[in-house]
Amino acid sequence: MIVVGLLIGEFIKKSVLGVAMPLKEVVGNGLKFLVVFFTLVIAMEIVGFDVSILENAFILGFGAVVITGAIIIGVSFGLAFKEDARRIIKDLRERRKETDKKSRRS
């Protein structure tokens, strides 16, 4: 079972390397690692080992990667649209001042 997992992982890696995309080596190696990891966990569970710590480690690692990606995207968009946000806030403040002036006159 482990050998089949290794072969499938290598096949997926080579398939990704054939695609024109940035960071294809990283993606290919990551997918191969995931396939091999899941294969090992399943094989160990079939044999009778308690694999709950491996499952929890995967969940923590995956969560960390997702949170890191979300922070990177948030900071990127925040920096990219800083001037637009500044302009929108300025326009909203001016509208509020105009509305306040109109309400005081009434």
NORURRA-V98274 format. One record per residue. N is the residue number from 1. RES is the residue in one small letter. PHI is phi in whole degrees, -180 to 180 (999 if undefined). BURIAL is 1 if it has 24 or more other C-alpha atoms within 12 Angstrom, else 0. Layout:
# NORURRA-V98274
[[N | RES | PHI | BURIAL] [N | RES | PHI | BURIAL]]
This chain:
# NORURRA-V98274
[[1 | m | 999 | 0] [2 | i | -66 | 0] [3 | v | -63 | 0] [4 | v | -62 | 0] [5 | g | -62 | 1] [6 | l | -64 | 0] [7 | l | -66 | 0] [8 | i | -65 | 1] [9 | g | -61 | 1] [10 | e | -66 | 0] [11 | f | -63 | 0] [12 | i | -64 | 1] [13 | k | -61 | 1] [14 | k | -67 | 0] [15 | s | -66 | 0] [16 | v | -69 | 0] [17 | l | -65 | 0] [18 | g | -81 | 0] [19 | v | -94 | 0] [20 | a | -84 | 0] [21 | m | -156 | 0] [22 | p | -72 | 0] [23 | l | 57 | 0] [24 | k | -67 | 0] [25 | e | -67 | 0] [26 | v | -66 | 0] [27 | v | -64 | 0] [28 | g | -62 | 1] [29 | n | -65 | 1] [30 | g | -64 | 0] [31 | l | -66 | 1] [32 | k | -62 | 1] [33 | f | -59 | 1] [34 | l | -62 | 1] [35 | v | -63 | 1] [36 | v | -65 | 1] [37 | f | -61 | 1] [38 | f | -64 | 1] [39 | t | -63 | 1] [40 | l | -64 | 1] [41 | v | -64 | 1] [42 | i | -65 | 0] [43 | a | -63 | 0] [44 | m | -66 | 0] [45 | e | -69 | 0] [46 | i | -64 | 0] [47 | v | -68 | 0] [48 | g | 121 | 0] [49 | f | -76 | 0] [50 | d | -84 | 0] [51 | v | -107 | 0] [52 | s | -63 | 0] [53 | i | -67 | 0] [54 | l | -68 | 0] [55 | e | -64 | 0] [56 | n | -67 | 0] [57 | a | -64 | 0] [58 | f | -64 | 0] [59 | i | -61 | 0] [60 | l | -64 | 0] [61 | g | -64 | 0] [62 | f | -64 | 0] [63 | g | -62 | 0] [64 | a | -63 | 0] [65 | v | -65 | 0] [66 | v | -65 | 0] [67 | i | -64 | 0] [68 | t | -61 | 0] [69 | g | -62 | 0] [70 | a | -65 | 0] [71 | i | -65 | 0] [72 | i | -61 | 0] [73 | i | -65 | 0] [74 | g | -62 | 0] [75 | v | -66 | 0] [76 | s | -61 | 0] [77 | f | -67 | 0] [78 | g | -61 | 0] [79 | l | -72 | 0] [80 | a | -69 | 0] [81 | f | -107 | 0] [82 | k | -60 | 0] [83 | e | -66 | 0] [84 | d | -64 | 0] [85 | a | -64 | 0] [86 | r | -61 | 0] [87 | r | -67 | 0] [88 | i | -64 | 0] [89 | i | -64 | 0] [90 | k | -62 | 0] [91 | d | -62 | 0] [92 | l | -64 | 0] [93 | r | -65 | 0] [94 | e | -64 | 0] [95 | r | -63 | 0] [96 | r | -65 | 0] [97 | k | -64 | 0] [98 | e | -64 | 0] [99 | t | -65 | 0] [100 | d | -64 | 0] [101 | k | -64 | 0] [102 | k | -66 | 0] [103 | s | -71 | 0] [104 | r | -73 | 0] [105 | r | -69 | 0] [106 | s | -76 | 0]]
